[in-house]
């Protein structure tokens, strides 16, 4: 790779801590978060590095305008905004802050789950309206449940670590790992999760393979009604299938931090029908894609990313 200064184009909003870190690491950079897609295409050719968060899609068209590009940094965990096939063909290095928000995700998942099974969210709404219903808000204990984690990477492991402290049994399934049982979770097959889990929590990236993984067929395969948690990517779970699962009783409830379409003003008719059902249901807890979005993780993501970029540059 080239020698310092290494020119970076930053095209998404970033926590200001990033700039001091880049200065200390010796990077030259241009922070232009207001660039449109067209602006990026005309600007990126002069830069060797690109840093994005959630606004910018890196596809073949963008890369065609970036002949000098050597690295891409994603200030977050997922890589679904980046066409990895084209990136690999070009030999461009890709870095992401996978460890930067794992603790935030783990805590948020547990918080959502407790809010649902202990009726905390439902009871709060009722009490504010003058309803004092103790029996109707009798909850369940997390320690009595078996939790199945799908995807045992950074976020899955951080979630299992926190869940194990409640005394519940934690199973984990990861298609791309072997011999990964640890002190917090027991390795299992997807079939075992569907057979035994009271809670199914998703911690997998969005790929062609995982898109609409949670559909009518999978929900019906489960041997017993279960709670679904999705703090990964919204497109992994079909909202219409989730609604049908809730209506049939196959789903006991759902904690959804992400939706298959998060532009609530631009939902399709089918998505609107599903969303209207979910937002009115006492069996659902919704948050606006903030599981990994804490004040601490906002800074930590920058720390992890700059450390990776600096190491790559040194090598």
C-alpha positions as YAML, in Angstrom:
chain: A
units: angstrom
residues:
- id: 1
  name: UNK
  ca: [0.00, 0.00, 0.00]
- id: 2
  name: UNK
  ca: [1.06, 3.61, -0.43]
- id: 3
  name: UNK
  ca: [2.93, 5.56, 2.17]
- id: 4
  name: UNK
  ca: [1.45, 8.08, 4.58]
- id: 5
  name: UNK
  ca: [-0.35, 10.39, 3.97]
- id: 6
  name: UNK
  ca: [-3.05, 8.06, 2.74]
- id: 7
  name: UNK
  ca: [-5.99, 9.95, 1.26]
- id: 8
  name: UNK
  ca: [-9.42, 8.98, 2.56]
- id: 9
  name: UNK
  ca: [-12.81, 10.21, 1.38]
- id: 10
  name: UNK
  ca: [-15.42, 10.09, 4.17]
- id: 11
  name: UNK
  ca: [-18.92, 10.33, 2.71]
- id: 12
  name: UNK
  ca: [-21.23, 9.55, 5.67]
- id: 13
  name: UNK
  ca: [-21.91, 11.29, 8.98]
- id: 14
  name: UNK
  ca: [-19.32, 10.25, 11.57]
- id: 15
  name: UNK
  ca: [-18.74, 10.87, 15.26]
- id: 16
  name: UNK
  ca: [-16.21, 13.72, 15.58]
- id: 17
  name: UNK
  ca: [-13.82, 11.47, 17.53]
- id: 18
  name: UNK
  ca: [-12.88, 9.90, 14.20]
- id: 19
  name: UNK
  ca: [-10.96, 12.94, 13.01]
- id: 20
  name: UNK
  ca: [-8.55, 13.13, 15.96]
- id: 21
  name: UNK
  ca: [-7.90, 9.42, 15.57]
- id: 22
  name: UNK
  ca: [-7.15, 9.78, 11.86]
- id: 23
  name: UNK
  ca: [-4.91, 12.80, 12.52]
- id: 24
  name: UNK
  ca: [-2.93, 10.85, 15.11]
- id: 25
  name: UNK
  ca: [-2.59, 7.92, 12.73]
- id: 26
  name: UNK
  ca: [-1.23, 10.17, 9.98]
- id: 27
  name: UNK
  ca: [-4.06, 9.88, 7.47]
- id: 28
  name: UNK
  ca: [-5.03, 12.65, 5.08]
- id: 29
  name: UNK
  ca: [-8.79, 12.80, 4.67]
- id: 30
  name: UNK
  ca: [-11.68, 14.80, 3.31]
- id: 31
  name: UNK
  ca: [-14.91, 14.75, 5.29]
- id: 32
  name: UNK
  ca: [-17.83, 15.34, 2.93]
- id: 33
  name: UNK
  ca: [-20.96, 13.72, 4.41]
- id: 34
  name: UNK
  ca: [-23.35, 15.81, 2.31]
- id: 35
  name: UNK
  ca: [-22.11, 14.45, -1.03]
- id: 36
  name: UNK
  ca: [-24.81, 13.01, -3.23]
- id: 37
  name: UNK
  ca: [-24.29, 9.78, -5.12]
- id: 38
  name: UNK
  ca: [-23.46, 11.76, -8.27]
- id: 39
  name: UNK
  ca: [-20.99, 13.91, -6.32]
- id: 40
  name: UNK
  ca: [-19.23, 10.83, -4.97]
- id: 41
  name: UNK
  ca: [-18.77, 9.43, -8.48]
- id: 42
  name: UNK
  ca: [-17.07, 12.61, -9.65]
- id: 43
  name: UNK
  ca: [-14.94, 12.98, -6.51]
- id: 44
  name: UNK
  ca: [-13.74, 9.53, -5.51]
- id: 45
  name: UNK
  ca: [-11.21, 9.11, -8.30]
- id: 46
  name: UNK
  ca: [-8.64, 11.18, -6.39]
- id: 47
  name: UNK
  ca: [-8.74, 9.03, -3.25]
- id: 48
  name: UNK
  ca: [-7.10, 5.80, -2.18]
- id: 49
  name: UNK
  ca: [-9.52, 5.03, 0.63]
- id: 50
  name: UNK
  ca: [-13.27, 5.35, 1.24]
- id: 51
  name: UNK
  ca: [-15.06, 5.38, 4.58]
- id: 52
  name: UNK
  ca: [-18.82, 4.81, 4.72]
- id: 53
  name: UNK
  ca: [-21.47, 4.17, 7.34]
- id: 54
  name: UNK
  ca: [-25.01, 3.41, 6.16]
- id: 55
  name: UNK
  ca: [-25.82, 5.90, 3.39]
- id: 56
  name: UNK
  ca: [-23.50, 4.82, 0.60]
- id: 57
  name: UNK
  ca: [-23.70, 1.67, -1.51]
- id: 58
  name: UNK
  ca: [-20.39, 0.54, -2.97]
- id: 59
  name: UNK
  ca: [-21.15, -1.24, -6.23]
- id: 60
  name: UNK
  ca: [-19.48, -1.84, -9.59]
- id: 61
  name: UNK
  ca: [-20.51, 1.57, -10.87]
- id: 62
  name: UNK
  ca: [-18.96, 3.45, -7.97]
- id: 63
  name: UNK
  ca: [-15.79, 1.36, -8.08]
- id: 64
  name: UNK
  ca: [-15.43, 2.05, -11.80]
- id: 65
  name: UNK
  ca: [-15.00, 5.71, -10.87]
- id: 66
  name: UNK
  ca: [-12.35, 4.89, -8.24]
- id: 67
  name: UNK
  ca: [-9.22, 3.60, -10.04]
- id: 68
  name: UNK
  ca: [-6.91, 4.45, -7.14]
- id: 69
  name: UNK
  ca: [-9.04, 2.90, -4.41]
- id: 70
  name: UNK
  ca: [-7.13, 0.46, -2.21]
- id: 71
  name: UNK
  ca: [-9.31, 0.15, 0.87]
- id: 72
  name: UNK
  ca: [-12.85, 0.61, 2.12]
- id: 73
  name: UNK
  ca: [-13.72, 1.14, 5.76]
- id: 74
  name: UNK
  ca: [-17.26, 0.52, 7.00]
- id: 75
  name: UNK
  ca: [-18.04, 2.26, 10.29]
- id: 76
  name: UNK
  ca: [-20.33, -0.52, 11.42]
- id: 77
  name: UNK
  ca: [-20.66, -4.28, 11.43]
- id: 78
  name: UNK
  ca: [-22.49, -5.37, 8.27]
- id: 79
  name: UNK
  ca: [-21.03, -5.44, 4.75]
- id: 80
  name: UNK
  ca: [-24.27, -5.76, 2.77]
- id: 81
  name: UNK
  ca: [-23.78, -2.26, 1.30]
- id: 82
  name: UNK
  ca: [-20.58, -3.42, -0.43]
- id: 83
  name: UNK
  ca: [-20.43, -5.62, -3.54]
- id: 84
  name: UNK
  ca: [-17.80, -7.97, -2.18]
- id: 85
  name: UNK
  ca: [-17.38, -9.88, -5.45]
- id: 86
  name: UNK
  ca: [-16.31, -6.76, -7.35]
- id: 87
  name: UNK
  ca: [-14.17, -5.60, -4.44]
- id: 88
  name: UNK
  ca: [-12.30, -8.91, -4.37]
- id: 89
  name: UNK
  ca: [-11.74, -8.78, -8.13]
- id: 90
  name: UNK
  ca: [-10.13, -5.38, -7.71]
- id: 91
  name: UNK
  ca: [-8.02, -6.53, -4.74]
- id: 92
  name: UNK
  ca: [-9.44, -3.79, -2.54]
- id: 93
  name: UNK
  ca: [-9.16, -4.41, 1.19]
- id: 94
  name: UNK
  ca: [-12.36, -4.07, 3.22]
- id: 95
  name: UNK
  ca: [-12.47, -3.32, 6.93]
- id: 96
  name: UNK
  ca: [-15.42, -3.12, 9.27]
- id: 97
  name: UNK
  ca: [-15.83, -2.46, 12.96]
- id: 98
  name: UNK
  ca: [-17.42, -5.80, 13.81]
- id: 99
  name: UNK
  ca: [-16.34, -5.65, 17.44]
- id: 100
  name: UNK
  ca: [-17.22, -1.99, 17.92]
- id: 101
  name: UNK
  ca: [-20.92, -2.37, 18.69]
- id: 102
  name: UNK
  ca: [-21.23, -5.99, 19.82]
- id: 103
  name: UNK
  ca: [-21.72, -5.09, 23.48]
- id: 104
  name: UNK
  ca: [-24.41, -2.59, 22.56]
- id: 105
  name: UNK
  ca: [-26.23, -5.20, 20.47]
- id: 106
  name: UNK
  ca: [-26.04, -7.82, 23.21]
- id: 107
  name: UNK
  ca: [-27.47, -5.49, 25.83]
- id: 108
  name: UNK
  ca: [-30.21, -4.23, 23.52]
- id: 109
  name: UNK
  ca: [-31.34, -7.74, 22.61]
- id: 110
  name: UNK
  ca: [-31.61, -8.73, 26.26]
- id: 111
  name: UNK
  ca: [-33.42, -5.49, 27.05]
- id: 112
  name: UNK
  ca: [-35.99, -6.00, 24.30]
- id: 113
  name: UNK
  ca: [-36.54, -9.61, 25.31]
- id: 114
  name: UNK
  ca: [-37.07, -8.76, 28.97]
- id: 115
  name: UNK
  ca: [-39.38, -5.92, 27.96]
- id: 116
  name: UNK
  ca: [-41.51, -8.42, 26.07]
- id: 117
  name: UNK
  ca: [-41.59, -11.55, 28.22]
- id: 118
  name: UNK
  ca: [-41.99, -9.62, 31.50]
- id: 119
  name: UNK
  ca: [-44.66, -7.39, 29.90]
- id: 120
  name: UNK
  ca: [-42.65, -4.30, 30.86]
- id: 121
  name: UNK
  ca: [-43.45, -2.40, 27.67]
- id: 122
  name: UNK
  ca: [-47.12, -3.42, 27.66]
- id: 123
  name: UNK
  ca: [-47.60, -2.66, 31.37]
- id: 124
  name: UNK
  ca: [-45.93, 0.73, 31.05]
- id: 125
  name: UNK
  ca: [-48.40, 1.75, 28.33]
- id: 126
  name: UNK
  ca: [-51.35, 0.56, 30.39]
- id: 127
  name: UNK
  ca: [-50.34, 2.24, 33.65]
- id: 128
  name: UNK
  ca: [-49.84, 5.54, 31.82]
- id: 129
  name: UNK
  ca: [-53.48, 5.18, 30.70]
- id: 130
  name: UNK
  ca: [-54.68, 4.52, 34.24]
- id: 131
  name: UNK
  ca: [-54.96, 0.72, 33.88]
- id: 132
  name: UNK
  ca: [-53.62, -1.29, 36.85]
- id: 133
  name: UNK
  ca: [-53.72, -4.92, 35.66]
- id: 134
  name: UNK
  ca: [-51.39, -7.14, 37.67]
- id: 135
  name: UNK
  ca: [-52.64, -10.54, 36.52]
- id: 136
  name: UNK
  ca: [-52.79, -9.50, 32.88]
- id: 137
  name: UNK
  ca: [-49.14, -8.55, 33.05]
- id: 138
  name: UNK
  ca: [-47.83, -11.65, 34.79]
- id: 139
  name: UNK
  ca: [-44.61, -12.40, 32.91]
- id: 140
  name: UNK
  ca: [-42.15, -15.21, 32.27]
- id: 141
  name: UNK
  ca: [-38.61, -15.63, 33.58]
- id: 142
  name: UNK
  ca: [-35.75, -15.64, 31.10]
- id: 143
  name: UNK
  ca: [-33.90, -18.17, 33.22]
- id: 144
  name: UNK
  ca: [-36.57, -20.77, 32.49]
- id: 145
  name: UNK
  ca: [-36.04, -20.60, 28.72]
- id: 146
  name: UNK
  ca: [-33.81, -22.09, 26.03]
- id: 147
  name: UNK
  ca: [-32.47, -19.39, 23.72]
- id: 148
  name: UNK
  ca: [-31.25, -20.26, 20.23]
- id: 149
  name: UNK
  ca: [-28.75, -17.89, 18.61]
- id: 150
  name: UNK
  ca: [-28.43, -18.02, 14.82]
- id: 151
  name: UNK
  ca: [-24.98, -16.77, 13.85]
- id: 152
  name: UNK
  ca: [-22.20, -16.99, 16.41]
- id: 153
  name: UNK
  ca: [-19.91, -14.13, 15.47]
- id: 154
  name: UNK
  ca: [-19.22, -10.93, 17.38]
- id: 155
  name: UNK
  ca: [-22.83, -10.01, 18.10]
- id: 156
  name: UNK
  ca: [-24.02, -13.56, 18.70]
- id: 157
  name: UNK
  ca: [-21.25, -14.23, 21.19]
- id: 158
  name: UNK
  ca: [-21.80, -10.94, 23.03]
- id: 159
  name: UNK
  ca: [-25.50, -11.73, 23.31]
- id: 160
  name: UNK
  ca: [-24.86, -15.27, 24.57]
- id: 161
  name: UNK
  ca: [-22.47, -13.94, 27.19]
- id: 162
  name: UNK
  ca: [-25.19, -11.72, 28.62]
- id: 163
  name: UNK
  ca: [-27.96, -14.28, 28.35]
- id: 164
  name: UNK
  ca: [-25.94, -16.89, 30.21]
- id: 165
  name: UNK
  ca: [-25.92, -14.64, 33.26]
- id: 166
  name: UNK
  ca: [-29.67, -15.11, 33.57]
- id: 167
  name: UNK
  ca: [-29.28, -18.86, 33.94]
- id: 168
  name: UNK
  ca: [-31.04, -19.77, 30.72]
- id: 169
  name: UNK
  ca: [-29.80, -22.48, 28.38]
- id: 170
  name: UNK
  ca: [-28.19, -20.99, 25.28]
- id: 171
  name: UNK
  ca: [-27.79, -22.91, 22.01]
- id: 172
  name: UNK
  ca: [-25.95, -21.47, 19.01]
- id: 173
  name: UNK
  ca: [-25.83, -22.33, 15.33]
- id: 174
  name: UNK
  ca: [-23.33, -20.99, 12.80]
- id: 175
  name: UNK
  ca: [-23.14, -22.54, 9.36]
- id: 176
  name: UNK
  ca: [-19.60, -21.36, 8.79]
- id: 177
  name: UNK
  ca: [-17.96, -22.45, 12.04]
- id: 178
  name: UNK
  ca: [-17.08, -25.75, 13.69]
- id: 179
  name: UNK
  ca: [-16.30, -26.64, 17.30]
- id: 180
  name: UNK
  ca: [-17.38, -23.25, 18.63]
- id: 181
  name: UNK
  ca: [-19.10, -24.17, 21.90]
- id: 182
  name: UNK
  ca: [-17.87, -22.02, 24.77]
- id: 183
  name: UNK
  ca: [-18.71, -21.12, 28.36]
- id: 184
  name: UNK
  ca: [-21.79, -19.20, 27.25]
- id: 185
  name: UNK
  ca: [-23.44, -21.31, 24.53]
- id: 186
  name: UNK
  ca: [-23.61, -24.86, 23.26]
- id: 187
  name: UNK
  ca: [-23.09, -25.58, 19.57]
- id: 188
  name: UNK
  ca: [-26.21, -27.02, 17.92]
- id: 189
  name: UNK
  ca: [-27.79, -27.60, 14.53]
- id: 190
  name: UNK
  ca: [-30.47, -25.35, 13.09]
- id: 191
  name: UNK
  ca: [-32.82, -28.30, 13.44]
- id: 192
  name: UNK
  ca: [-32.08, -28.52, 17.16]
- id: 193
  name: UNK
  ca: [-32.77, -24.81, 17.57]
- id: 194
  name: UNK
  ca: [-36.14, -25.21, 15.88]
- id: 195
  name: UNK
  ca: [-36.84, -28.24, 18.05]
- id: 196
  name: UNK
  ca: [-35.85, -26.85, 21.45]
- id: 197
  name: UNK
  ca: [-35.63, -23.05, 21.49]
- id: 198
  name: UNK
  ca: [-38.16, -20.88, 23.29]
- id: 199
  name: UNK
  ca: [-36.42, -17.83, 21.81]
- id: 200
  name: UNK
  ca: [-34.73, -17.50, 18.41]
- id: 201
  name: UNK
  ca: [-32.32, -14.55, 18.05]
- id: 202
  name: UNK
  ca: [-30.82, -13.61, 14.67]
- id: 203
  name: UNK
  ca: [-27.17, -12.50, 14.42]
- id: 204
  name: UNK
  ca: [-26.35, -13.14, 10.76]
- id: 205
  name: UNK
  ca: [-25.47, -10.88, 7.82]
- id: 206
  name: UNK
  ca: [-27.85, -10.19, 4.98]
- id: 207
  name: UNK
  ca: [-26.93, -12.32, 1.96]
- id: 208
  name: UNK
  ca: [-28.87, -13.96, -0.86]
- id: 209
  name: UNK
  ca: [-28.95, -17.05, 1.34]
- id: 210
  name: UNK
  ca: [-30.29, -15.36, 4.47]
- id: 211
  name: UNK
  ca: [-32.80, -13.03, 2.81]
- id: 212
  name: UNK
  ca: [-36.30, -13.98, 4.12]
- id: 213
  name: UNK
  ca: [-34.79, -16.86, 6.10]
- id: 214
  name: UNK
  ca: [-37.63, -16.31, 8.54]
- id: 215
  name: UNK
  ca: [-40.60, -17.21, 6.40]
- id: 216
  name: UNK
  ca: [-43.82, -19.20, 6.82]
- id: 217
  name: UNK
  ca: [-42.02, -22.48, 6.27]
- id: 218
  name: UNK
  ca: [-39.36, -21.95, 8.95]
- id: 219
  name: UNK
  ca: [-41.87, -20.68, 11.49]
- id: 220
  name: UNK
  ca: [-44.05, -23.72, 10.92]
- id: 221
  name: UNK
  ca: [-41.04, -26.04, 11.29]
- id: 222
  name: UNK
  ca: [-40.57, -25.01, 14.91]
- id: 223
  name: UNK
  ca: [-41.73, -27.69, 17.31]
- id: 224
  name: UNK
  ca: [-43.19, -25.23, 19.79]
- id: 225
  name: UNK
  ca: [-44.21, -21.57, 19.82]
- id: 226
  name: UNK
  ca: [-41.21, -19.26, 20.20]
- id: 227
  name: UNK
  ca: [-40.20, -15.63, 20.54]
- id: 228
  name: UNK
  ca: [-38.32, -14.12, 17.57]
- id: 229
  name: UNK
  ca: [-35.62, -11.46, 17.92]
- id: 230
  name: UNK
  ca: [-34.17, -9.65, 14.93]
- id: 231
  name: UNK
  ca: [-31.44, -7.09, 15.58]
- id: 232
  name: UNK
  ca: [-29.48, -8.06, 12.47]
- id: 233
  name: UNK
  ca: [-31.00, -7.00, 9.14]
- id: 234
  name: UNK
  ca: [-34.70, -6.46, 8.48]
- id: 235
  name: UNK
  ca: [-34.78, -8.31, 5.17]
- id: 236
  name: UNK
  ca: [-33.86, -11.55, 6.93]
- id: 237
  name: UNK
  ca: [-37.40, -11.84, 8.33]
- id: 238
  name: UNK
  ca: [-40.55, -11.51, 6.22]
- id: 239
  name: UNK
  ca: [-42.84, -9.22, 8.21]
- id: 240
  name: UNK
  ca: [-45.92, -10.79, 6.63]
- id: 241
  name: UNK
  ca: [-44.70, -14.21, 7.78]
- id: 242
  name: UNK
  ca: [-44.08, -12.81, 11.26]
- id: 243
  name: UNK
  ca: [-47.64, -11.48, 11.37]
- id: 244
  name: UNK
  ca: [-49.06, -14.82, 10.27]
- id: 245
  name: UNK
  ca: [-46.94, -16.54, 12.92]
- id: 246
  name: UNK
  ca: [-48.28, -14.23, 15.61]
- id: 247
  name: UNK
  ca: [-51.87, -14.74, 14.42]
- id: 248
  name: UNK
  ca: [-51.50, -18.54, 14.40]
- id: 249
  name: UNK
  ca: [-49.76, -18.67, 17.77]
- id: 250
  name: UNK
  ca: [-46.58, -20.23, 16.34]
- id: 251
  name: UNK
  ca: [-44.83, -17.02, 17.40]
- id: 252
  name: UNK
  ca: [-45.33, -16.05, 21.03]
- id: 253
  name: UNK
  ca: [-43.95, -12.61, 20.31]
- id: 254
  name: UNK
  ca: [-41.35, -10.65, 18.38]
- id: 255
  name: UNK
  ca: [-38.62, -8.14, 19.19]
- id: 256
  name: UNK
  ca: [-37.76, -6.24, 16.03]
- id: 257
  name: UNK
  ca: [-35.03, -3.62, 15.93]
- id: 258
  name: UNK
  ca: [-34.94, -3.80, 12.13]
- id: 259
  name: UNK
  ca: [-37.63, -4.01, 9.46]
- id: 260
  name: UNK
  ca: [-37.51, -5.25, 5.88]
- id: 261
  name: UNK
  ca: [-38.31, -1.68, 4.80]
- id: 262
  name: UNK
  ca: [-37.26, 0.98, 7.30]
- id: 263
  name: UNK
  ca: [-38.53, 3.89, 5.20]
- id: 264
  name: UNK
  ca: [-41.89, 3.94, 6.92]
- id: 265
  name: UNK
  ca: [-43.27, 6.53, 4.53]
- id: 266
  name: UNK
  ca: [-42.55, 4.30, 1.53]
- id: 267
  name: UNK
  ca: [-43.97, 0.92, 2.55]
- id: 268
  name: UNK
  ca: [-45.63, -1.28, -0.04]
- id: 269
  name: UNK
  ca: [-49.31, -2.10, 0.63]
- id: 270
  name: UNK
  ca: [-48.31, -5.53, 1.97]
- id: 271
  name: UNK
  ca: [-45.61, -4.05, 4.17]
- id: 272
  name: UNK
  ca: [-47.99, -1.39, 5.45]
- id: 273
  name: UNK
  ca: [-50.57, -4.01, 6.43]
- id: 274
  name: UNK
  ca: [-47.92, -6.01, 8.28]
- id: 275
  name: UNK
  ca: [-46.48, -2.95, 10.00]
- id: 276
  name: UNK
  ca: [-49.91, -1.75, 11.12]
- id: 277
  name: UNK
  ca: [-50.51, -5.13, 12.75]
- id: 278
  name: UNK
  ca: [-47.10, -5.20, 14.46]
- id: 279
  name: UNK
  ca: [-47.28, -1.69, 15.89]
- id: 280
  name: UNK
  ca: [-50.67, -2.38, 17.48]
- id: 281
  name: UNK
  ca: [-49.74, -5.76, 18.93]
- id: 282
  name: UNK
  ca: [-48.90, -6.20, 22.62]
- id: 283
  name: UNK
  ca: [-46.80, -9.20, 21.57]
- id: 284
  name: UNK
  ca: [-44.30, -7.04, 19.70]
- id: 285
  name: UNK
  ca: [-41.52, -4.68, 20.82]
- id: 286
  name: UNK
  ca: [-40.17, -2.33, 18.15]
- id: 287
  name: UNK
  ca: [-37.09, -0.10, 18.12]
- id: 288
  name: UNK
  ca: [-35.68, 2.00, 15.21]
- id: 289
  name: UNK
  ca: [-32.48, 0.11, 14.27]
- id: 290
  name: UNK
  ca: [-30.61, 1.26, 17.37]
- id: 291
  name: UNK
  ca: [-29.37, -2.04, 18.84]
- id: 292
  name: UNK
  ca: [-25.75, -1.19, 18.09]
- id: 293
  name: UNK
  ca: [-26.21, 2.58, 18.26]
- id: 294
  name: UNK
  ca: [-25.13, 3.68, 21.74]
- id: 295
  name: UNK
  ca: [-23.07, 6.70, 22.72]
- id: 296
  name: UNK
  ca: [-20.22, 4.35, 23.61]
- id: 297
  name: UNK
  ca: [-20.36, 2.26, 20.43]
- id: 298
  name: UNK
  ca: [-20.42, 5.40, 18.26]
- id: 299
  name: UNK
  ca: [-16.89, 6.14, 19.49]
- id: 300
  name: UNK
  ca: [-15.71, 2.54, 19.80]
- id: 301
  name: UNK
  ca: [-16.55, 1.82, 16.17]
- id: 302
  name: UNK
  ca: [-14.16, 4.58, 15.14]
- id: 303
  name: UNK
  ca: [-11.42, 3.22, 17.41]
- id: 304
  name: UNK
  ca: [-11.70, -0.27, 15.94]
- id: 305
  name: UNK
  ca: [-11.83, 0.97, 12.36]
- id: 306
  name: UNK
  ca: [-8.85, 3.33, 12.61]
- id: 307
  name: UNK
  ca: [-6.81, 0.63, 14.33]
- id: 308
  name: UNK
  ca: [-7.52, -1.72, 11.42]
- id: 309
  name: UNK
  ca: [-6.70, 0.90, 8.81]
- id: 310
  name: UNK
  ca: [-3.46, 1.86, 10.54]
- id: 311
  name: UNK
  ca: [-2.35, -1.76, 10.75]
- id: 312
  name: UNK
  ca: [-3.12, -2.31, 7.07]
- id: 313
  name: UNK
  ca: [-1.20, 0.80, 6.09]
- id: 314
  name: UNK
  ca: [1.80, -0.27, 8.16]
- id: 315
  name: UNK
  ca: [1.84, -3.67, 6.50]
...
